[in-house]
Amino acid sequence: MTKNIDINLFNIIDLVWSKRVVILLVTGFFLVISILYALLAPNLYTSSALLKVTDGESNQIDSLVSDYGGLASMAGISLPSSSDNKGPLIISVIRSKEFLKHLLTFEQVKLNLMAVQNYNKDTKKIVYDNNKFDFKNKKWIRDFDDGRSQNPSYVEVSEVYNESINLWQDDKTSFIYIDFTHESPLFANDFLNLIIKEINSQIRSQDLKESEESLEYLYQLLDKTSDNDLRDLVFNLIENQLKTQMLANIQEDYVFRKIDSPFLPEKISSPNTYLIILIGCFFGLLVSILYILMNVIFTNKTSNQIS
């Protein structure tokens, strides 16, 4: 049995070697295609950052729940709950269409996501597609599919946005990695900084609003109660809300602390020319060998049927 396998293997090697010209031609064809693809594919740059979710008031909230949880329930007060890991929530907000809708209010963001033709490295400026946007009349002129509008909606832009942004949280460290890829290294860096800045700003505004509403309720409750333990609880809650407002007003990195800030990329992240050429050569070699083997099998099968 082993001898037959060896003979068959040597036969296959001899067959492949005898058809080496065909293999070289087919592999060469795929090589040319892969080189053309690598040259024609747009150069993309990726800016990235490493972030840590700020702890906020989680420890103080945990202490309040531990000390006054039962009393608060009896008094009908809902204590705020702390979360050890706010990362998944913040990641979901960044990926949300509502957050993108806010980002699109900034100048040039929609154009840079939807109408880029290429990036000029000499002038360091984005070249826009004139078939998509008329700069003279300041309006979109692109062709569009059924169900879409000529001016891209935030729903459509979100598809491009979520393909270009990548973020995840490390389970061990809870650090959040975020990167953004674009034809322009300048925009990749600026837009990533904008995302971090605006998520801080939006959550800060939301927390301030909720804190003000909570304080209004707590001051009213304080006027109505005479129970000392309950008043101590209310005072602690008021202190907690005032501290939240203080941090929201003075802390620049309210949600994220930058461990590694977004950077201006100096090298392209894609396409990987060498990898594309390697895959092209391998695929061409594989296709040519399979073609030769299948052709031999089919020829022998046909010959046997005729005989």
N, C-alpha and C positions, 0 to 999 in steps of 0.2 A: 504493500500500500504506500509506504513512504517513498519507494523508488518511483512509482507512478506520479506522485505529487511533484517530486523533483523534476521529472521529465516534463510534466505539464508546465511547471514554472519556467524551466529553461526555454521551452517552446514559446511561451508568452514573451519572454525577454527577447528572444530572437525575432519574433514577429514585430514587437515594438521597435526594435533597432532597425529592422528592414524598412519600416515606415517612418523613419526619423525625419525625413524631409516634410512629410505631411504634418507631423507633430510640431516641427519648428514653425511651419507656416501658420498653423492654427494658433499656437501659443503666441507667435509674433503678432497675429491679428488682435488677440485679446490684450496683448501688451500695449499696442497702439491705442486701443479703445480706452484702456485704463489710464494711460498718460493723458489723452485728450480730456477725459472726465476730470482728472485731477487738475488740469490746467484751466478748464472752463468753470469748474465749481467755484463759487464765491469764497473768498477767504473770510473766515470767521474768527473773532477774538472773544475770549472769555475773561470777564472780571469776576473775582470771587471774594468772599469775606467769611470770617469765622466769628460767630456771635454767641453771647451767653445771655439767657433770659434773666433779667433782674429778679431778685427774690421778693422785692416789695415788702408787703406787710404780712407775709404768710406766717412767720413765727408768732407775731402778736395776735393774729386771728386765731391760731391754734390754741394759744393760751386762754383767750376769751371763751372759746368753745368749751375748753376743759373746765374752766372755773365757773362759768355761768350758763352752760348749756341747758341744764334742767330748769333753772329760774327763767331763762329766756323763753323756753317753751311754754311754761305756765303763764307767763305774762303776754304771750302771743307775739313775741319779738323774733324775727327771723335773723339769726346771726349769719354774716357772710361766710361763705365756705372758701377755704384756701385750697389751692391745687399745687401739688408738688411739681407738676409738670404742665406748664402752660404752653410748651412748645408746639404740640399738635394743633392747638386752637389758633395760635398766631400764624403757623404755616398755612392753615386753611383760610385765614383772613387774607393773607398775602396772595393766595391763589384765586381768591373769590372775584367774581365779576363786578361786585359792588366796589371793591377796592380799586380794581382796574379802571372803573368808570371815573373814580376820583383822580387817578393818575393821568387820565386822558384830558383833564382840564388844564394840564400844563402844556405850554407851547411846544410844538414840534413833536410831541410824543407819538401821536397817531401817525404822523408822516414818517417818522423814523421806524415805526413798527410795520407799516403797510406799504410804503412807496419808495423804498430804497432800491436803487439799481446797483450801485457799487460804492466803494470808498476809495478816494484819491489819496494815496499815501504822501504824495508830494505837497499838496495843498492842505492835507489833513482835514478835508471836508467831505461830507456825504454827497454823492451824486444821486439825484432823485430821478425816478422814471416819469418822464413827461407824458407818457401814455396813461398814467394813473392820476396825476394831479396837475392842474393848470395853475401855475404860479402867478400868471398875469391876472387872471380873474379870481384867483384864490378859491378854487372849487375842484372837487373830485370829478374826473372824466373817465374813470376806468370802466372796462367791461365788467359786468357782474352777472352771476348766475341767478336763476329764479329763486325768489325768497330772500335774496340779498338786496341791499340798496346801493346806490352809486357811492354815497358817503358811507364807508364801513361803520357798522354799528359796533358798540362795545362788546356785544356777544361774539361777533366775528373776529374782532381784534383779540379777544381772550384766547382764541385758538392759537394764534401766533405767539401771544404772550406766554402761555403755558408751555409751549414747545421750546421757548427760548430761555425760560427760567428753570432753575433746578435747585431745590432745597430739601434738606432732610435733617433729622436730628439723630445724633449719636446716642444710642441707648445707654452706654456706660457713663459718658461725661455730661449728657444732656446739652452739649454744645450744638448749635445750629449752623450748618454749612449752607451757604447760598451762593449761587453764581448765575450770571446772565451772559448770554452769547449774542453777538451782533456783528454785522459787517464792519461797523466803526468801533475801534477800541475806545475812543473818547466817549461815545454814547453809552457803550457797555458799562464803563466806569461811572459816568454821571447818572445813568438811570438806576444802577444798583444803589448808589448813594441816596437817590431820591426815594427809592422804595423803603430803605431803612429809616430815612428821616420822616416820611409820611406815615409809616406804620406806628412810629413813636408818637407822632402828633395826633393821629386819629384816636388811638387808645387812651392817650392822655386826656383828650377832650371828652371822650366817653366817660372816663373815670371821674373827671371833674364834675360833669353833669350829674352822674349818679351820686357822687359825694354830696353835692349841694342839696339834692332831693332828700338824701338820708339825714343830713343835718337839720333840715327843716322839720322833718318828722320827729327826730330825736329831741329837739328843743321843745316841741309841742308836748311830747310824752313826758319830758322832765317837769313841765309845769303841772301836769295832771297827777303825778304819782308822789306819794309820801313815804313809800317803803324804802328804807335805807339801802337794803341789798339791791333792790331794783334801780335805785338812783345811782349806786356805784356802777352798776352795769351800764347804764345810760351814759354816765360820765366817761367810762372807758371807751364806749363806742364813739362818743363825740371826739374824744382824743384821737382815736384811730382814724376817723374821717378827716380831722384837721391835719393829721400827719400825712394822709394821702394827698390832700390838697397842697400841702407844703412841698412834698416831693414832686408832684406833678408840675408845680410852678417853677421849681429851681433845678430839677434834674433833667439835663439835656438828653441823656440816654435813658429814657423812662422805661422802655420795654426791653431794649437790647443794650448790652454793653459790648462794645467792639473789642474783641481780642485781636483780630487781624482785620484791619479796615479794607474796604474795596480798593483795588489797585488798578493802575492803567496798564493793560496788557501790552507787552512788547513783541510777543511772538504769536503767530496764528495758532488757534487751537484745532482748526480743521480747514480744509481737508488734510489728512495725513498722507502725503504723496507716496512715501515709501511703502506704507501699508497697502494703499490702493493698488500700486504696481505689483506688489507681492501677491495680493489676492487675485489680481488679473492674470498673472503668469500661472499661478497654481490652478485657477479655474480653466484656463486655456489648455494646460497640460492634461488635466483630468478629462475634459471634454474630448480632446483629440484621442486619448488612449481608449476611452469608452467607445468612441465612434469606430475605431479600428477593430476592437474586440467584437462589438455588435455586428459589424459588417462581415467579419469572418464567420461568426456563428450563423448569421442569416444565410450566407453563401453556402456553407456546409449543409444546412438544413434543406435548402432548395435543391442542392445536388443530390442528396439522399432521396428526396421525394421524386425527382426525375428518374433516378436509377431504379 
